Amino acid sequence: MSTISSVNLPPKQKTAILLMSLPPELSAQVFKELGPEEVQAITMEISKLPQISPEARAQVIQEFLEQTNHPGMREALGGGSPLSGSVMTEPGGGSSHSMAPTFPGGGGGAKRPLDFMRRVDPRQLLQLIRREHPQTIAVVLSYLQPSQASTVLGDLTPQVQTEVARRLAELRKVSPEILAELEKVLEIRLHQALEEGAYSHTDGKETLLEILNQADRNTEERVLTGLTQKSPHLASDIKTKLCDFEDLNNIDDSSLQQVLRLTDFRDLVLALKGANRELAERIYRFLSPEVARALREDVESLGQVPWEEIKQAQQQIRNILRGLVTLGKIKFK
């Protein structure tokens, strides 16, 4: 695979690199402001980007920072100084090897959940978990050293930071089964990062999926419509991984159980407020009578709820479903 190592690139390619470097939720906002032809062109560019060197990525970002006064963009890309604190590369253009997770000390003592995470540098921790559901991030932070957790929390986007802090404060005992599953997934992810040099290489298709996970339905449809016209095979591949909230009705019981185990109760209440009757009744039937009764009462007592809050809750659950689909843990009926 070829590697982009120069910034003498066409504008479309620079834009693609920039959008891959932003948090997915911010990239989704950018997509929302673009016209159909621009979305189509940039989407295709992202999907076919070769491996990008840290130096090229840093130079593209620096060029953008010099031309923009948008505070949100500057914060997301590393602040006011040239990429200071950036997770993309060290200040001064350090190599990708400098971003490999470090494990200070040998560390003995009793085994505890997520213990290996306590020996990972906070910058790499952020890369491993920053696109997870806020509930998952909160669970991970609860098992970290306080200094690690505060660094990771401080580097999250403001919206995610607030949501994670709330869930962390309300966190109760997590079942050993969920902790074991989470530990397994994160260990695999860390090993893959070390073996594949994930901190210097970004897969365009996966990045596009992450961006679409954060996009609204209109943006998602525009991107997929454009891809279908230009690259039907790629569009079909992406569509198979882009489940909607309503697809909870199309998965088997075991898969639904996995999704509900990872779903925050408040999100489920809000999501069911706007769900179709068939899906809501299936979820009620699936739960124990006591839990179903409590859930139904909470949904019915909500009264008038802004549709935006319902959509956000459904998107949180949709993202859990999509994550499990990516891991191959979901079976459709």
C-alpha positions as CSV (number, residue, x, y, z in Angstrom):
1,M,0.0,0.0,0.0
2,S,1.4,3.4,-0.9
3,T,1.9,6.1,1.7
4,I,1.0,9.8,1.5
5,S,4.1,11.6,2.7
6,S,3.9,15.0,1.0
7,V,1.4,17.8,1.4
8,N,1.6,18.7,-2.3
9,L,-1.9,17.3,-2.6
10,P,-5.1,18.3,-4.3
11,P,-7.7,20.1,-2.1
12,K,-10.1,17.2,-2.1
13,Q,-7.4,14.9,-0.6
14,K,-6.4,17.5,2.0
15,T,-10.0,17.8,3.0
16,A,-10.4,14.0,3.3
17,I,-7.3,13.8,5.5
18,L,-8.6,16.7,7.7
19,L,-12.0,15.1,8.1
20,M,-10.4,11.8,9.1
21,S,-8.4,13.6,11.7
22,L,-11.4,15.3,13.4
23,P,-13.6,13.6,16.0
24,P,-16.4,11.9,14.0
25,E,-19.1,14.1,15.5
26,L,-17.4,17.2,14.2
27,S,-16.8,15.7,10.8
28,A,-20.5,14.8,10.6
29,Q,-21.3,18.5,11.3
30,V,-19.0,19.5,8.4
31,F,-20.7,17.1,6.1
32,K,-24.0,18.6,7.0
33,E,-22.9,22.0,5.6
34,L,-21.6,20.7,2.3
35,G,-23.5,20.4,-1.0
36,P,-24.4,17.0,-2.5
37,E,-21.5,17.0,-5.1
38,E,-19.0,18.0,-2.4
39,V,-20.2,15.3,-0.1
40,Q,-20.0,12.7,-2.9
41,A,-16.4,13.8,-3.9
42,I,-15.0,13.9,-0.4
43,T,-16.7,10.6,0.6
44,M,-15.1,8.8,-2.3
45,E,-11.7,10.4,-1.4
46,I,-11.9,9.2,2.2
47,S,-12.8,5.7,1.2
48,K,-9.8,5.3,-1.1
49,L,-7.1,7.2,0.8
50,P,-3.8,5.2,1.2
51,Q,-1.8,5.1,4.4
52,I,-1.1,8.6,5.7
53,S,2.2,9.4,7.3
54,P,2.0,11.3,10.7
55,E,4.1,14.1,9.1
56,A,1.7,14.6,6.2
57,R,-1.3,14.5,8.5
58,A,0.4,17.1,10.8
59,Q,1.2,19.4,8.0
60,V,-2.3,19.3,6.5
61,I,-3.8,20.0,10.0
62,Q,-1.3,22.8,10.6
63,E,-2.1,24.4,7.3
64,F,-5.8,24.3,8.2
65,L,-5.2,25.8,11.7
66,E,-3.3,28.7,10.1
67,Q,-6.3,29.5,8.0
68,T,-9.1,29.1,10.5
69,N,-10.4,31.0,13.5
70,H,-13.1,28.4,14.4
71,P,-12.5,27.6,18.1
72,G,-14.2,24.2,18.0
73,M,-12.0,23.0,15.1
74,R,-8.8,24.3,16.7
75,E,-9.6,22.6,20.0
76,A,-10.5,19.3,18.3
77,L,-7.2,19.4,16.3
78,G,-4.9,20.3,19.2
79,G,-5.4,23.8,20.3
80,G,-3.6,27.1,19.5
81,S,0.0,25.9,19.2
82,P,1.1,23.7,16.3
83,L,-0.5,20.4,17.2
84,S,0.4,20.7,20.9
85,G,-1.2,17.8,22.7
86,S,-2.3,16.3,19.4
87,V,-2.9,12.6,19.4
88,M,-1.9,12.5,15.7
89,T,1.8,13.2,16.2
90,E,4.3,14.6,18.7
91,P,5.1,18.3,18.5
92,G,8.0,18.7,16.1
93,G,6.8,15.8,13.9
94,G,7.8,12.8,16.0
95,S,7.6,9.4,14.3
96,S,4.7,7.0,14.7
97,H,6.8,4.8,17.0
98,S,6.6,7.6,19.7
99,M,2.8,7.1,19.8
100,A,3.0,3.4,20.6
101,P,1.4,2.6,24.0
102,T,3.9,2.5,26.9
103,F,3.8,0.3,29.9
104,P,5.9,1.9,32.7
105,G,7.0,-0.6,35.3
106,G,6.2,-4.3,35.6
107,G,3.3,-4.0,38.0
108,G,2.5,-6.9,40.3
109,G,-0.4,-7.3,42.7
110,A,-3.8,-8.9,42.4
111,K,-5.6,-9.0,39.1
112,R,-8.4,-6.5,38.8
113,P,-10.7,-5.7,35.9
114,L,-9.1,-3.7,33.1
115,D,-5.8,-3.8,35.0
116,F,-3.8,-3.6,31.8
117,M,-5.4,-0.2,31.0
118,R,-3.7,1.3,34.1
119,R,-0.3,0.8,32.4
120,V,-1.3,2.5,29.1
121,D,-0.4,6.2,28.4
122,P,-3.5,8.4,28.7
123,R,-3.1,9.6,25.1
124,Q,-3.4,6.0,23.8
125,L,-6.2,5.3,26.2
126,L,-8.1,8.2,24.6
127,Q,-7.5,6.7,21.1
128,L,-8.8,3.3,22.3
129,I,-12.1,4.5,23.9
130,R,-13.0,8.0,22.7
131,R,-15.5,6.7,20.1
132,E,-17.2,4.4,22.5
133,H,-20.6,4.9,24.1
134,P,-20.4,7.3,27.1
135,Q,-21.5,4.6,29.4
136,T,-18.6,2.4,28.3
137,I,-16.1,5.3,28.7
138,A,-17.5,5.9,32.2
139,V,-16.9,2.2,33.1
140,V,-13.3,2.3,31.8
141,L,-12.5,5.5,33.7
142,S,-13.8,4.1,36.9
143,Y,-11.1,1.4,36.8
144,L,-8.2,3.8,35.9
145,Q,-5.7,5.6,38.0
146,P,-7.3,9.0,39.0
147,S,-4.5,10.8,37.1
148,Q,-5.2,8.8,34.0
149,A,-8.9,9.2,34.2
150,S,-8.7,12.9,34.7
151,T,-6.5,13.3,31.6
152,V,-8.7,11.2,29.4
153,L,-11.9,13.0,30.6
154,G,-10.3,16.4,30.0
155,D,-9.4,15.5,26.4
156,L,-12.9,14.4,25.4
157,T,-15.2,16.8,23.5
158,P,-17.3,19.0,25.8
159,Q,-20.6,17.2,25.0
160,V,-19.1,13.7,25.5
161,Q,-17.2,14.9,28.6
162,T,-20.5,16.1,30.3
163,E,-22.3,12.9,29.4
164,V,-19.4,10.7,30.6
165,A,-19.1,12.6,33.9
166,R,-22.8,12.2,34.6
167,R,-22.8,8.5,33.9
168,L,-19.6,8.1,36.0
169,A,-21.3,9.8,38.9
170,E,-24.3,7.5,38.6
171,L,-22.4,4.3,37.9
172,R,-23.3,1.3,40.0
173,K,-21.8,-2.2,40.2
174,V,-21.0,-3.6,36.7
175,S,-21.5,-7.3,36.1
176,P,-18.3,-9.4,35.8
177,E,-19.5,-10.7,32.5
178,I,-19.7,-7.2,30.9
179,L,-16.3,-6.3,32.4
180,A,-14.8,-9.4,31.0
181,E,-16.2,-8.8,27.5
182,L,-15.1,-5.1,27.6
183,E,-11.6,-6.1,28.7
184,K,-11.4,-8.7,25.9
185,V,-12.4,-6.2,23.3
186,L,-10.0,-3.5,24.5
187,E,-7.1,-5.9,24.8
188,I,-7.6,-7.0,21.2
189,R,-7.9,-3.4,20.1
190,L,-4.6,-2.5,21.8
191,H,-2.8,-5.4,20.4
192,Q,-4.0,-4.6,16.9
193,A,-2.9,-1.0,17.4
194,L,0.6,-2.2,18.3
195,E,0.9,-4.8,15.5
196,E,-0.6,-2.7,12.7
197,G,0.8,0.7,13.7
198,A,-2.7,2.0,14.1
199,Y,-1.6,5.4,15.4
200,S,0.0,6.2,12.1
201,H,-2.5,4.5,9.8
202,T,-6.2,5.2,9.4
203,D,-8.6,3.0,7.5
204,G,-10.7,5.3,5.3
205,K,-13.8,3.1,5.2
206,E,-13.8,2.6,9.0
207,T,-13.4,6.4,9.5
208,L,-16.3,7.0,7.1
209,L,-18.5,4.6,9.1
210,E,-17.5,6.4,12.4
211,I,-18.5,9.8,10.8
212,L,-21.8,8.4,9.5
213,N,-22.5,7.0,13.0
214,Q,-22.5,10.6,14.3
215,A,-24.3,12.1,11.3
216,D,-28.1,12.8,11.1
217,R,-30.3,10.8,8.8
218,N,-30.3,13.4,6.0
219,T,-26.5,13.6,5.9
220,E,-26.3,9.8,5.9
221,E,-28.7,9.4,3.1
222,R,-26.9,12.0,1.0
223,V,-23.6,10.2,1.4
224,L,-25.1,6.8,0.6
225,T,-27.0,8.1,-2.4
226,G,-23.8,9.6,-3.8
227,L,-21.8,6.4,-3.1
228,T,-24.4,4.2,-4.7
229,Q,-24.1,6.3,-7.9
230,K,-20.3,6.2,-7.9
231,S,-19.4,3.0,-6.2
232,P,-22.3,0.6,-5.7
233,H,-20.2,-2.2,-4.1
234,L,-18.7,0.2,-1.5
235,A,-22.1,1.7,-0.8
236,S,-23.5,-1.8,-0.2
237,D,-20.7,-2.8,2.1
238,I,-21.2,0.3,4.2
239,K,-25.0,-0.1,4.3
240,T,-24.6,-3.6,5.9
241,K,-22.9,-2.0,8.9
242,L,-25.1,1.1,9.2
243,C,-28.0,-0.3,11.3
244,D,-30.8,2.0,12.5
245,F,-32.6,2.0,15.9
246,E,-35.6,0.2,14.2
247,D,-33.3,-2.7,13.3
248,L,-33.5,-3.9,16.9
249,N,-36.7,-5.6,15.6
250,N,-34.7,-7.5,13.0
251,I,-32.1,-9.1,15.3
252,D,-32.4,-12.4,17.2
253,D,-33.1,-12.6,21.0
254,S,-29.5,-13.2,22.0
255,S,-28.4,-10.1,20.0
256,L,-31.1,-8.0,21.5
257,Q,-30.0,-9.1,25.0
258,Q,-26.4,-7.9,24.2
259,V,-27.6,-4.5,23.1
260,L,-29.9,-4.0,26.1
261,R,-27.1,-5.0,28.5
262,L,-25.0,-2.2,27.2
263,T,-27.8,0.4,27.0
264,D,-28.3,3.1,29.6
265,F,-31.7,2.8,31.2
266,R,-32.4,6.6,30.7
267,D,-31.6,6.2,27.0
268,L,-33.9,3.3,26.7
269,V,-36.8,5.2,28.3
270,L,-36.3,8.1,25.9
271,A,-35.8,5.9,22.9
272,L,-39.0,3.9,23.5
273,K,-41.0,7.2,23.8
274,G,-40.5,7.6,20.1
275,A,-40.4,3.9,19.0
276,N,-43.0,2.1,17.0
277,R,-45.4,-0.1,18.9
278,E,-44.1,-3.3,17.5
279,L,-40.5,-2.7,18.6
280,A,-41.6,-1.3,22.0
281,E,-43.7,-4.3,22.7
282,R,-40.9,-6.7,21.7
283,I,-38.6,-5.1,24.2
284,Y,-41.2,-5.1,27.0
285,R,-41.8,-8.8,26.3
286,F,-38.1,-9.6,26.3
287,L,-37.6,-8.1,29.8
288,S,-38.7,-9.6,33.1
289,P,-42.2,-8.5,34.2
290,E,-40.9,-6.3,36.9
291,V,-38.4,-4.4,34.8
292,A,-40.9,-4.2,31.9
293,R,-43.5,-2.7,34.1
294,A,-41.1,-0.1,35.5
295,L,-39.8,0.7,32.1
296,R,-43.3,1.1,30.7
297,E,-44.4,3.4,33.6
298,D,-41.3,5.6,33.1
299,V,-42.0,5.9,29.3
300,E,-45.7,6.8,29.9
301,S,-44.9,9.3,32.7
302,L,-42.4,11.3,30.5
303,G,-45.1,13.5,29.0
304,Q,-44.0,15.8,26.2
305,V,-40.3,15.3,25.3
306,P,-38.4,17.2,22.6
307,W,-37.9,15.1,19.6
308,E,-34.2,15.9,19.5
309,E,-33.7,14.2,22.9
310,I,-35.5,11.1,21.6
311,K,-33.4,11.0,18.5
312,Q,-30.2,11.4,20.5
313,A,-31.2,8.5,22.8
314,Q,-32.1,6.3,19.8
315,Q,-28.7,7.2,18.2
316,Q,-26.9,6.1,21.3
317,I,-28.6,2.7,21.1
318,R,-28.1,2.6,17.4
319,N,-24.3,3.1,17.9
320,I,-24.2,0.2,20.4
321,L,-25.9,-2.0,17.8
322,R,-23.5,-0.8,15.1
323,G,-20.5,-1.5,17.3
324,L,-21.6,-5.0,18.0
325,V,-22.3,-5.6,14.3
326,T,-18.7,-4.5,13.5
327,L,-17.5,-7.0,16.1
328,G,-19.5,-9.7,14.5
329,K,-21.7,-10.3,17.6
330,I,-25.1,-9.6,16.0
331,K,-27.3,-12.1,14.2
332,F,-30.2,-10.9,12.1
333,K,-33.4,-12.8,11.9
